[in-house]
């Protein structure tokens, strides 16, 4: 398996776990009402749930998968985090976009700090 496919699998898993969890949470009331009224879950409700999950996964993963396919892994995962935060905000009104942007900015600052520290250590060793 090439590196793009290997890097894409965790992104698909993360997005699938988030979307399935939120959709099960949102459809929980309808599932309980259907089971209480008929004693079983109707196939139409299950089909609607599966189609909703598939469409939402497609929309969320479209841009991150394109970036991962072009071997821009860190950018792809950053866009995945932002798209999942936007999806959570749209579905539950829980604002996570600010936290996601702050986490990405903090990660960039830490990365730059580590790179500068390593350059400084190499400079000191060279003397």
N, CA, C and O atoms as CSV, one atom per row, in Angstrom:
chain,resi,resn,atom,element,x,y,z
A,1,UNK,N,N,0.853,-1.169,0.000
A,1,UNK,CA,C,0.000,0.000,0.000
A,1,UNK,C,C,0.902,1.236,0.000
A,1,UNK,O,O,1.855,1.308,0.776
A,2,UNK,N,N,0.606,2.204,-0.863
A,2,UNK,CA,C,1.463,3.382,-0.918
A,2,UNK,C,C,1.191,4.321,0.254
A,2,UNK,O,O,0.230,4.146,1.003
A,3,UNK,N,N,2.055,5.315,0.392
A,3,UNK,CA,C,2.019,6.182,1.575
A,3,UNK,C,C,0.762,7.037,1.639
A,3,UNK,O,O,0.291,7.347,2.733
A,4,UNK,N,N,0.203,7.427,0.491
A,4,UNK,CA,C,-1.017,8.242,0.504
A,4,UNK,C,C,-2.200,7.453,1.047
A,4,UNK,O,O,-3.007,7.984,1.810
A,5,UNK,N,N,-2.306,6.185,0.654
A,5,UNK,CA,C,-3.395,5.353,1.173
A,5,UNK,C,C,-3.203,5.075,2.655
A,5,UNK,O,O,-4.169,5.066,3.418
A,6,UNK,N,N,-1.964,4.848,3.065
A,6,UNK,CA,C,-1.691,4.596,4.476
A,6,UNK,C,C,-1.999,5.826,5.313
A,6,UNK,O,O,-2.496,5.697,6.432
A,7,UNK,N,N,-1.717,7.001,4.804
A,7,UNK,CA,C,-2.001,8.234,5.541
A,7,UNK,C,C,-3.482,8.579,5.512
A,7,UNK,O,O,-3.967,9.271,6.407
A,8,UNK,N,N,-4.207,8.115,4.506
A,8,UNK,CA,C,-5.630,8.446,4.396
A,8,UNK,C,C,-6.503,7.593,5.304
A,8,UNK,O,O,-7.578,8.035,5.708
A,9,UNK,N,N,-6.069,6.387,5.633
A,9,UNK,CA,C,-6.899,5.501,6.453
A,9,UNK,C,C,-7.210,6.069,7.838
A,9,UNK,O,O,-8.367,6.008,8.254
A,10,UNK,N,N,-6.235,6.619,8.577
A,10,UNK,CA,C,-6.598,7.210,9.874
A,10,UNK,C,C,-7.545,8.396,9.742
A,10,UNK,O,O,-8.406,8.592,10.600
A,11,UNK,N,N,-7.402,9.181,8.692
A,11,UNK,CA,C,-8.305,10.323,8.494
A,11,UNK,C,C,-9.730,9.844,8.273
A,11,UNK,O,O,-10.673,10.420,8.816
A,12,UNK,N,N,-9.888,8.801,7.486
A,12,UNK,CA,C,-11.222,8.241,7.254
A,12,UNK,C,C,-11.787,7.677,8.552
A,12,UNK,O,O,-12.970,7.852,8.842
A,13,UNK,N,N,-10.949,7.004,9.332
A,13,UNK,CA,C,-11.404,6.452,10.609
A,13,UNK,C,C,-11.832,7.520,11.596
A,13,UNK,O,O,-12.852,7.375,12.270
A,14,UNK,N,N,-11.059,8.590,11.684
A,14,UNK,CA,C,-11.397,9.689,12.602
A,14,UNK,C,C,-12.709,10.342,12.189
A,14,UNK,O,O,-13.587,10.570,13.022
A,15,UNK,N,N,-12.838,10.639,10.910
A,15,UNK,CA,C,-14.063,11.288,10.432
A,15,UNK,C,C,-15.268,10.368,10.575
A,15,UNK,O,O,-16.349,10.816,10.956
A,16,UNK,N,N,-15.091,9.086,10.271
A,16,UNK,CA,C,-16.208,8.143,10.386
A,16,UNK,C,C,-16.663,8.008,11.830
A,16,UNK,O,O,-17.863,7.975,12.102
A,17,UNK,N,N,-15.721,7.930,12.755
A,17,UNK,CA,C,-16.097,7.819,14.168
A,17,UNK,C,C,-16.876,9.044,14.630
A,17,UNK,O,O,-17.871,8.917,15.344
A,18,UNK,N,N,-16.429,10.224,14.227
A,18,UNK,CA,C,-17.116,11.449,14.644
A,18,UNK,C,C,-18.511,11.549,14.034
A,18,UNK,O,O,-19.473,11.869,14.732
A,19,UNK,N,N,-18.623,11.277,12.742
A,19,UNK,CA,C,-19.918,11.409,12.066
A,19,UNK,C,C,-20.903,10.351,12.565
A,19,UNK,O,O,-22.063,10.665,12.830
A,20,UNK,N,N,-20.458,9.116,12.694
A,20,UNK,CA,C,-21.356,8.054,13.161
A,20,UNK,C,C,-21.830,8.336,14.574
A,20,UNK,O,O,-23.008,8.148,14.878
A,21,UNK,N,N,-20.932,8.786,15.447
A,21,UNK,CA,C,-21.326,9.097,16.824
A,21,UNK,C,C,-22.359,10.217,16.862
A,21,UNK,O,O,-23.373,10.103,17.552
A,22,UNK,N,N,-22.111,11.290,16.132
A,22,UNK,CA,C,-23.064,12.403,16.136
A,22,UNK,C,C,-24.406,12.022,15.511
A,22,UNK,O,O,-25.455,12.418,16.018
A,23,UNK,N,N,-24.382,11.271,14.435
A,23,UNK,CA,C,-25.641,10.888,13.797
A,23,UNK,C,C,-26.437,9.916,14.665
A,23,UNK,O,O,-27.664,9.998,14.716
A,24,UNK,N,N,-25.759,9.008,15.339
A,24,UNK,CA,C,-26.473,8.115,16.259
A,24,UNK,C,C,-27.072,8.915,17.410
A,24,UNK,O,O,-28.173,8.616,17.873
A,25,UNK,N,N,-26.355,9.919,17.866
A,25,UNK,CA,C,-26.874,10.792,18.918
A,25,UNK,C,C,-28.093,11.575,18.420
A,25,UNK,O,O,-29.077,11.714,19.146
A,26,UNK,N,N,-28.032,12.081,17.199
A,26,UNK,CA,C,-29.135,12.870,16.659
A,26,UNK,C,C,-30.355,12.016,16.298
A,26,UNK,O,O,-31.490,12.473,16.435
A,27,UNK,N,N,-30.130,10.785,15.841
A,27,UNK,CA,C,-31.229,9.903,15.463
A,27,UNK,C,C,-31.719,9.041,16.630
A,27,UNK,O,O,-32.612,8.213,16.443
A,28,UNK,N,N,-31.160,9.216,17.818
A,28,UNK,CA,C,-31.507,8.368,18.957
A,28,UNK,C,C,-32.992,8.447,19.289
A,28,UNK,O,O,-33.623,7.422,19.547
A,29,UNK,N,N,-33.547,9.637,19.286
A,29,UNK,CA,C,-34.969,9.800,19.592
A,29,UNK,C,C,-35.867,9.103,18.585
A,29,UNK,O,O,-36.828,8.434,18.963
A,30,UNK,N,N,-35.556,9.258,17.302
A,30,UNK,CA,C,-36.361,8.608,16.268
A,30,UNK,C,C,-36.263,7.094,16.349
A,30,UNK,O,O,-37.254,6.394,16.142
A,31,UNK,N,N,-35.078,6.586,16.648
A,31,UNK,CA,C,-34.905,5.134,16.769
A,31,UNK,C,C,-35.724,4.599,17.936
A,31,UNK,O,O,-36.385,3.567,17.810
A,32,UNK,N,N,-35.685,5.292,19.068
A,32,UNK,CA,C,-36.447,4.852,20.240
A,32,UNK,C,C,-37.944,4.911,19.964
A,32,UNK,O,O,-38.672,3.987,20.327
A,33,UNK,N,N,-38.420,5.988,19.323
A,33,UNK,CA,C,-39.849,6.089,18.993
A,33,UNK,C,C,-40.290,4.995,18.025
A,33,UNK,O,O,-41.376,4.435,18.175
A,34,UNK,N,N,-39.466,4.693,17.048
A,34,UNK,CA,C,-39.808,3.651,16.079
A,34,UNK,C,C,-39.851,2.285,16.744
A,34,UNK,O,O,-40.751,1.488,16.482
A,35,UNK,N,N,-38.873,2.017,17.607
A,35,UNK,CA,C,-38.868,0.738,18.309
A,35,UNK,C,C,-40.048,0.622,19.263
A,35,UNK,O,O,-40.610,-0.462,19.418
A,36,UNK,N,N,-40.432,1.721,19.904
A,36,UNK,CA,C,-41.552,1.677,20.839
A,36,UNK,C,C,-42.883,1.492,20.114
A,36,UNK,O,O,-43.773,0.807,20.617
A,37,UNK,N,N,-43.022,2.094,18.939
A,37,UNK,CA,C,-44.304,2.002,18.235
A,37,UNK,C,C,-44.474,0.681,17.497
A,37,UNK,O,O,-45.579,0.138,17.453
A,38,UNK,N,N,-43.405,0.158,16.921
A,38,UNK,CA,C,-43.553,-1.069,16.133
A,38,UNK,C,C,-42.808,-2.255,16.724
A,38,UNK,O,O,-42.966,-3.376,16.242
A,39,UNK,N,N,-42.007,-2.039,17.744
A,39,UNK,CA,C,-41.267,-3.140,18.349
A,39,UNK,C,C,-39.974,-3.477,17.636
A,39,UNK,O,O,-39.234,-4.347,18.096
A,40,UNK,N,N,-39.679,-2.821,16.534
A,40,UNK,CA,C,-38.431,-3.063,15.800
A,40,UNK,C,C,-38.035,-1.782,15.080
A,40,UNK,O,O,-38.844,-0.865,14.932
A,41,UNK,N,N,-36.802,-1.728,14.642
A,41,UNK,CA,C,-36.325,-0.571,13.892
A,41,UNK,C,C,-36.645,-0.778,12.414
A,41,UNK,O,O,-36.290,-1.807,11.839
A,42,UNK,N,N,-37.297,0.173,11.814
A,42,UNK,CA,C,-37.680,0.049,10.415
A,42,UNK,C,C,-36.466,0.171,9.504
A,42,UNK,O,O,-35.528,0.917,9.786
A,43,UNK,N,N,-36.506,-0.573,8.413
A,43,UNK,CA,C,-35.386,-0.541,7.476
A,43,UNK,C,C,-35.267,0.813,6.794
A,43,UNK,O,O,-34.169,1.219,6.413
A,44,UNK,N,N,-36.375,1.510,6.636
A,44,UNK,CA,C,-36.327,2.834,6.011
A,44,UNK,C,C,-35.539,3.810,6.880
A,44,UNK,O,O,-34.781,4.627,6.357
A,45,UNK,N,N,-35.710,3.734,8.196
A,45,UNK,CA,C,-34.967,4.603,9.107
A,45,UNK,C,C,-33.483,4.259,9.096
A,45,UNK,O,O,-32.636,5.152,9.125
A,46,UNK,N,N,-33.170,2.977,9.054
A,46,UNK,CA,C,-31.767,2.556,8.995
A,46,UNK,C,C,-31.138,3.005,7.679
A,46,UNK,O,O,-30.003,3.480,7.667
A,47,UNK,N,N,-31.867,2.859,6.575
A,47,UNK,CA,C,-31.348,3.303,5.275
A,47,UNK,C,C,-31.125,4.810,5.264
A,47,UNK,O,O,-30.122,5.287,4.733
A,48,UNK,N,N,-32.048,5.554,5.844
A,48,UNK,CA,C,-31.888,7.010,5.919
A,48,UNK,C,C,-30.660,7.373,6.746
A,48,UNK,O,O,-29.925,8.293,6.390
A,49,UNK,N,N,-30.434,6.665,7.835
A,49,UNK,CA,C,-29.270,6.917,8.684
A,49,UNK,C,C,-27.973,6.608,7.945
A,49,UNK,O,O,-27.017,7.380,8.026
A,50,UNK,N,N,-27.931,5.494,7.229
A,50,UNK,CA,C,-26.721,5.112,6.489
A,50,UNK,C,C,-26.441,6.101,5.359
A,50,UNK,O,O,-25.290,6.483,5.147
A,51,UNK,N,N,-27.467,6.516,4.641
A,51,UNK,CA,C,-27.281,7.488,3.549
A,51,UNK,C,C,-26.812,8.830,4.102
A,51,UNK,O,O,-25.943,9.474,3.514
A,52,UNK,N,N,-27.382,9.252,5.224
A,52,UNK,CA,C,-26.960,10.514,5.844
A,52,UNK,C,C,-25.497,10.455,6.254
A,52,UNK,O,O,-24.746,11.401,6.019
A,53,UNK,N,N,-25.089,9.348,6.866
A,53,UNK,CA,C,-23.692,9.195,7.286
A,53,UNK,C,C,-22.769,9.211,6.073
A,53,UNK,O,O,-21.720,9.855,6.107
A,54,UNK,N,N,-23.142,8.513,5.002
A,54,UNK,CA,C,-22.295,8.462,3.807
A,54,UNK,C,C,-22.144,9.833,3.158
A,54,UNK,O,O,-21.043,10.213,2.762
A,55,UNK,N,N,-23.236,10.572,3.047
A,55,UNK,CA,C,-23.171,11.900,2.422
A,55,UNK,C,C,-22.344,12.853,3.275
A,55,UNK,O,O,-21.528,13.609,2.747
A,56,UNK,N,N,-22.545,12.823,4.573
A,56,UNK,CA,C,-21.789,13.717,5.452
A,56,UNK,C,C,-20.304,13.368,5.447
A,56,UNK,O,O,-19.460,14.264,5.457
A,57,UNK,N,N,-19.978,12.080,5.430
A,57,UNK,CA,C,-18.565,11.690,5.339
A,57,UNK,C,C,-17.948,12.172,4.029
A,57,UNK,O,O,-16.813,12.646,4.019
A,58,UNK,N,N,-18.676,12.055,2.941
A,58,UNK,CA,C,-18.165,12.519,1.653
A,58,UNK,C,C,-17.863,14.008,1.687
A,58,UNK,O,O,-16.810,14.446,1.223
A,59,UNK,N,N,-18.788,14.782,2.236
A,59,UNK,CA,C,-18.603,16.239,2.278
A,59,UNK,C,C,-17.439,16.607,3.189
A,59,UNK,O,O,-16.640,17.479,2.849
A,60,UNK,N,N,-17.336,15.954,4.338
A,60,UNK,CA,C,-16.273,16.282,5.294
A,60,UNK,C,C,-14.906,15.875,4.761
A,60,UNK,O,O,-13.931,16.601,4.957
A,61,UNK,N,N,-14.816,14.730,4.092
A,61,UNK,CA,C,-13.520,14.188,3.685
A,61,UNK,C,C,-13.059,14.626,2.296
A,61,UNK,O,O,-11.956,14.265,1.886
A,62,UNK,N,N,-13.854,15.380,1.570
A,62,UNK,CA,C,-13.503,15.716,0.196
A,62,UNK,C,C,-12.169,16.471,0.113
A,62,UNK,O,O,-11.248,16.016,-0.565
A,63,UNK,N,N,-12.057,17.593,0.780
A,63,UNK,CA,C,-10.838,18.414,0.690
A,63,UNK,C,C,-9.655,17.761,1.414
A,63,UNK,O,O,-8.557,17.747,0.859
A,64,UNK,N,N,-9.828,17.218,2.633
A,64,UNK,CA,C,-8.675,16.566,3.265
A,64,UNK,C,C,-8.111,15.400,2.451
A,64,UNK,O,O,-6.895,15.210,2.421
A,65,UNK,N,N,-8.963,14.623,1.794
A,65,UNK,CA,C,-8.457,13.506,0.992
A,65,UNK,C,C,-7.694,13.994,-0.236
A,65,UNK,O,O,-6.705,13.380,-0.637
A,66,UNK,N,N,-8.147,15.091,-0.834
A,66,UNK,CA,C,-7.400,15.654,-1.964
A,66,UNK,C,C,-6.017,16.119,-1.520
A,66,UNK,O,O,-5.033,15.917,-2.230
A,67,UNK,N,N,-5.945,16.741,-0.351
A,67,UNK,CA,C,-4.651,17.198,0.155
A,67,UNK,C,C,-3.743,16.022,0.511
A,67,UNK,O,O,-2.544,16.056,0.235
A,68,UNK,N,N,-4.308,14.989,1.118
A,68,UNK,CA,C,-3.500,13.815,1.468
A,68,UNK,C,C,-3.030,13.102,0.206
A,68,UNK,O,O,-1.907,12.600,0.167
A,69,UNK,N,N,-3.866,13.050,-0.823
A,69,UNK,CA,C,-3.457,12.425,-2.085
A,69,UNK,C,C,-2.320,13.194,-2.747
A,69,UNK,O,O,-1.506,12.605,-3.460
A,70,UNK,N,N,-2.256,14.498,-2.520
A,70,UNK,CA,C,-1.162,15.313,-3.063
A,70,UNK,C,C,0.038,15.373,-2.120
A,70,UNK,O,O,0.932,16.201,-2.294
A,71,UNK,N,N,0.052,14.484,-1.115
A,71,UNK,CA,C,1.140,14.336,-0.141
A,71,UNK,C,C,1.341,15.574,0.723
A,71,UNK,O,O,2.469,15.894,1.098
A,72,UNK,N,N,0.272,16.259,1.035
A,72,UNK,CA,C,0.299,17.365,1.993
A,72,UNK,C,C,-0.443,16.877,3.237
A,72,UNK,O,O,-1.576,17.274,3.510
A,73,UNK,N,N,0.246,15.987,3.990
A,73,UNK,CA,C,-0.404,15.257,5.075
A,73,UNK,C,C,-0.808,16.165,6.231
A,73,UNK,O,O,-1.943,16.094,6.704
A,74,UNK,N,N,0.105,17.013,6.691
A,74,UNK,CA,C,-0.216,17.879,7.828
A,74,UNK,C,C,-1.332,18.860,7.479
A,74,UNK,O,O,-2.215,19.117,8.297
A,75,UNK,N,N,-1.292,19.397,6.286
A,75,UNK,CA,C,-2.355,20.306,5.856
A,75,UNK,C,C,-3.684,19.565,5.752
A,75,UNK,O,O,-4.728,20.104,6.119
A,76,UNK,N,N,-3.648,18.346,5.261
A,76,UNK,CA,C,-4.863,17.546,5.149
A,76,UNK,C,C,-5.493,17.267,6.501
A,76,UNK,O,O,-6.710,17.360,6.656
A,77,UNK,N,N,-4.656,16.920,7.488
A,77,UNK,CA,C,-5.197,16.655,8.822
A,77,UNK,C,C,-5.668,17.939,9.502
A,77,UNK,O,O,-6.628,17.909,10.273
A,78,UNK,N,N,-5.008,19.066,9.229
A,78,UNK,CA,C,-5.476,20.343,9.781
A,78,UNK,C,C,-6.835,20.718,9.192
A,78,UNK,O,O,-7.723,21.173,9.913
A,79,UNK,N,N,-6.995,20.529,7.888
A,79,UNK,CA,C,-8.283,20.809,7.252
A,79,UNK,C,C,-9.346,19.833,7.751
A,79,UNK,O,O,-10.508,20.210,7.901
A,80,UNK,N,N,-8.961,18.587,8.009
A,80,UNK,CA,C,-9.906,17.620,8.571
A,80,UNK,C,C,-10.381,18.063,9.950
A,80,UNK,O,O,-11.569,17.966,10.259
A,81,UNK,N,N,-9.460,18.548,10.778
A,81,UNK,CA,C,-9.848,19.033,12.109
A,81,UNK,C,C,-10.800,20.219,12.003
A,81,UNK,O,O,-11.781,20.298,12.743
A,82,UNK,N,N,-10.517,21.135,11.090
A,82,UNK,CA,C,-11.407,22.287,10.908
A,82,UNK,C,C,-12.768,21.882,10.351
A,82,UNK,O,O,-13.795,22.412,10.774
A,83,UNK,N,N,-12.781,20.953,9.412
A,83,UNK,CA,C,-14.070,20.536,8.852
A,83,UNK,C,C,-14.892,19.750,9.865
A,83,UNK,O,O,-16.116,19.875,9.892
A,84,UNK,N,N,-14.240,18.940,10.703
A,84,UNK,CA,C,-14.979,18.247,11.763
A,84,UNK,C,C,-15.506,19.233,12.796
A,84,UNK,O,O,-16.617,19.067,13.301
A,85,UNK,N,N,-14.720,20.257,13.115
A,85,UNK,CA,C,-15.197,21.276,14.060
A,85,UNK,C,C,-16.393,22.026,13.485
A,85,UNK,O,O,-17.356,22.305,14.199
A,86,UNK,N,N,-16.332,22.353,12.199
A,86,UNK,CA,C,-17.474,23.024,11.561
A,86,UNK,C,C,-18.692,22.110,11.516
A,86,UNK,O,O,-19.816,22.567,11.724
A,87,UNK,N,N,-18.481,20.829,11.248
A,87,UNK,CA,C,-19.589,19.869,11.215
A,87,UNK,C,C,-20.236,19.736,12.592
A,87,UNK,O,O,-21.462,19.695,12.701
A,88,UNK,N,N,-19.424,19.668,13.633
A,88,UNK,CA,C,-19.965,19.578,14.992
A,88,UNK,C,C,-20.738,20.844,15.328
A,88,UNK,O,O,-21.794,20.775,15.957
A,89,UNK,N,N,-20.226,21.993,14.919
A,89,UNK,CA,C,-20.932,23.242,15.195
A,89,UNK,C,C,-22.264,23.306,14.440
A,89,UNK,O,O,-23.260,23.777,14.988
A,90,UNK,N,N,-22.290,22.848,13.218
A,90,UNK,CA,C,-23.532,22.879,12.438
A,90,UNK,C,C,-24.563,21.910,13.009
A,90,UNK,O,O,-25.746,22.241,13.080
A,91,UNK,N,N,-24.131,20.721,13.416
A,91,UNK,CA,C,-25.100,19.718,13.858
A,91,UNK,C,C,-25.542,19.896,15.302
A,91,UNK,O,O,-26.691,19.598,15.630
A,92,UNK,N,N,-24.661,20.374,16.173
A,92,UNK,CA,C,-25.015,20.428,17.600
A,92,UNK,C,C,-24.972,21.820,18.203
A,92,UNK,O,O,-25.289,21.974,19.383
A,93,UNK,N,N,-24.597,22.832,17.452
A,93,UNK,CA,C,-24.428,24.203,17.955
A,93,UNK,C,C,-23.387,24.300,19.065
A,93,UNK,O,O,-23.458,25.190,19.912
A,94,UNK,N,N,-22.436,23.400,19.059
A,94,UNK,CA,C,-21.324,23.429,20.001
A,94,UNK,C,C,-20.123,23.991,19.250
A,94,UNK,O,O,-19.593,23.339,18.350
A,95,UNK,N,N,-19.693,25.192,19.614
A,95,UNK,CA,C,-18.664,25.889,18.851
A,95,UNK,C,C,-17.275,25.347,19.185
A,95,UNK,O,O,-16.756,25.571,20.278
A,96,UNK,N,N,-16.685,24.636,18.232
A,96,UNK,CA,C,-15.340,24.099,18.395
A,96,UNK,C,C,-14.357,24.655,17.375
A,96,UNK,O,O,-13.179,24.298,17.393
A,97,UNK,N,N,-14.825,25.520,16.492
A,97,UNK,CA,C,-13.937,26.035,15.450
A,97,UNK,C,C,-12.830,26.885,16.058
A,97,UNK,O,O,-11.673,26.777,15.653
A,98,UNK,N,N,-13.170,27.723,17.020
A,98,UNK,CA,C,-12.151,28.547,17.671
A,98,UNK,C,C,-11.099,27.701,18.358
A,98,UNK,O,O,-9.908,28.000,18.278
A,99,UNK,N,N,-11.530,26.649,19.030
A,99,UNK,CA,C,-10.577,25.753,19.691
A,99,UNK,C,C,-9.711,25.022,18.672
A,99,UNK,O,O,-8.517,24.828,18.903
A,100,UNK,N,N,-10.291,24.615,17.553
A,100,UNK,CA,C,-9.515,23.926,16.520
A,100,UNK,C,C,-8.481,24.856,15.893
A,100,UNK,O,O,-7.341,24.453,15.666
A,101,UNK,N,N,-8.872,26.091,15.616
A,101,UNK,CA,C,-7.925,27.060,15.051
A,101,UNK,C,C,-6.812,27.351,16.047
A,101,UNK,O,O,-5.645,27.434,15.664
A,102,UNK,N,N,-7.160,27.506,17.326
A,102,UNK,CA,C,-6.145,27.761,18.347
A,102,UNK,C,C,-5.196,26.574,18.484
A,102,UNK,O,O,-3.991,26.764,18.644
A,103,UNK,N,N,-5.724,25.358,18.424
A,103,UNK,CA,C,-4.878,24.168,18.517
A,103,UNK,C,C,-3.928,24.071,17.330
A,103,UNK,O,O,-2.757,23.730,17.496
A,104,UNK,N,N,-4.423,24.367,16.142
A,104,UNK,CA,C,-3.564,24.324,14.955
A,104,UNK,C,C,-2.496,25.412,15.033
A,104,UNK,O,O,-1.336,25.159,14.711
A,105,UNK,N,N,-2.872,26.620,15.457
A,105,UNK,CA,C,-1.893,27.707,15.582
A,105,UNK,C,C,-0.848,27.370,16.638
A,105,UNK,O,O,0.339,27.625,16.436
A,106,UNK,N,N,-1.273,26.802,17.759
A,106,UNK,CA,C,-0.329,26.412,18.804
A,106,UNK,C,C,0.609,25.319,18.302
A,106,UNK,O,O,1.798,25.333,18.618
A,107,UNK,N,N,0.089,24.377,17.527
A,107,UNK,CA,C,0.932,23.314,16.976
A,107,UNK,C,C,1.979,23.873,16.020
A,107,UNK,O,O,3.125,23.423,16.014
A,108,UNK,N,N,1.584,24.849,15.217
A,108,UNK,CA,C,2.543,25.479,14.299
A,108,UNK,C,C,3.628,26.203,15.088
A,108,UNK,O,O,4.807,26.116,14.743
A,109,UNK,N,N,3.240,26.915,16.142
A,109,UNK,CA,C,4.225,27.611,16.971
A,109,UNK,C,C,5.182,26.639,17.651
A,109,UNK,O,O,6.384,26.898,17.710
A,110,UNK,N,N,4.670,25.535,18.160
A,110,UNK,CA,C,5.529,24.530,18.794
A,110,UNK,C,C,6.481,23.937,17.767
A,110,UNK,O,O,7.663,23.751,18.058
A,111,UNK,N,N,5.989,23.639,16.578
A,111,UNK,CA,C,6.841,23.090,15.529
A,111,UNK,C,C,7.958,24.066,15.166
A,111,UNK,O,O,9.118,23.670,15.048
A,112,UNK,N,N,7.609,25.338,14.988
A,112,UNK,CA,C,8.632,26.348,14.668
A,112,UNK,C,C,9.632,26.486,15.805
A,112,UNK,O,O,10.829,26.634,15.560
A,113,UNK,N,N,9.161,26.439,17.037
A,113,UNK,CA,C,10.060,26.526,18.184
A,113,UNK,C,C,11.018,25.356,18.253
A,113,UNK,O,O,12.197,25.540,18.554
A,114,UNK,N,N,10.533,24.158,17.980
A,114,UNK,CA,C,11.398,22.974,18.000
A,114,UNK,C,C,12.427,23.048,16.881
A,114,UNK,O,O,13.588,22.697,17.089
A,115,UNK,N,N,12.022,23.498,15.704
A,115,UNK,CA,C,12.964,23.632,14.587
A,115,UNK,C,C,14.055,24.643,14.930
A,115,UNK,O,O,15.233,24.391,14.677
A,116,UNK,N,N,13.675,25.777,15.500
A,116,UNK,CA,C,14.673,26.791,15.878
A,116,UNK,C,C,15.596,26.267,16.976
A,116,UNK,O,O,16.798,26.532,16.955
A,117,UNK,N,N,15.041,25.527,17.930
A,117,UNK,CA,C,15.864,24.956,18.998
A,117,UNK,C,C,16.872,23.967,18.441
A,117,UNK,O,O,18.030,23.966,18.859
A,118,UNK,N,N,16.454,23.126,17.506
A,118,UNK,CA,C,17.379,22.175,16.895
A,118,UNK,C,C,18.464,22.887,16.092
A,118,UNK,O,O,19.624,22.477,16.120
A,119,UNK,N,N,18.097,23.944,15.380
A,119,UNK,CA,C,19.108,24.722,14.657
A,119,UNK,C,C,20.107,25.345,15.622
A,119,UNK,O,O,21.307,25.358,15.349
A,120,UNK,N,N,19.625,25.859,16.743
A,120,UNK,CA,C,20.502,26.473,17.733
A,120,UNK,C,C,21.436,25.434,18.348
A,120,UNK,O,O,22.616,25.715,18.559
A,121,UNK,N,N,20.919,24.232,18.638
A,121,UNK,CA,C,21.766,23.169,19.183
A,121,UNK,C,C,22.818,22.726,18.175
A,121,UNK,O,O,23.958,22.462,18.558
A,122,UNK,N,N,22.465,22.638,16.898
A,122,UNK,CA,C,23.451,22.294,15.871
A,122,UNK,C,C,24.525,23.374,15.766
A,122,UNK,O,O,25.698,23.063,15.559
A,123,UNK,N,N,24.135,24.628,15.908
A,123,UNK,CA,C,25.092,25.731,15.866
A,123,UNK,C,C,26.067,25.635,17.039
A,123,UNK,O,O,27.270,25.837,16.870
A,124,UNK,N,N,25.544,25.325,18.229
A,124,UNK,CA,C,26.411,25.211,19.401
A,124,UNK,C,C,27.346,24.015,19.299
A,124,UNK,O,O,28.489,24.096,19.749
A,125,UNK,N,N,26.898,22.916,18.724
A,125,UNK,CA,C,27.750,21.735,18.570
A,125,UNK,C,C,28.837,21.971,17.528
A,125,UNK,O,O,29.924,21.403,17.625
A,126,UNK,N,N,28.552,22.799,16.541
A,126,UNK,CA,C,29.524,23.056,15.482
A,126,UNK,C,C,30.723,23.850,15.990
A,126,UNK,O,O,31.819,23.743,15.440
A,127,UNK,N,N,30.516,24.647,17.039
A,127,UNK,CA,C,31.630,25.456,17.559
A,127,UNK,C,C,32.577,24.680,18.384
A,127,UNK,O,O,33.557,25.233,18.883
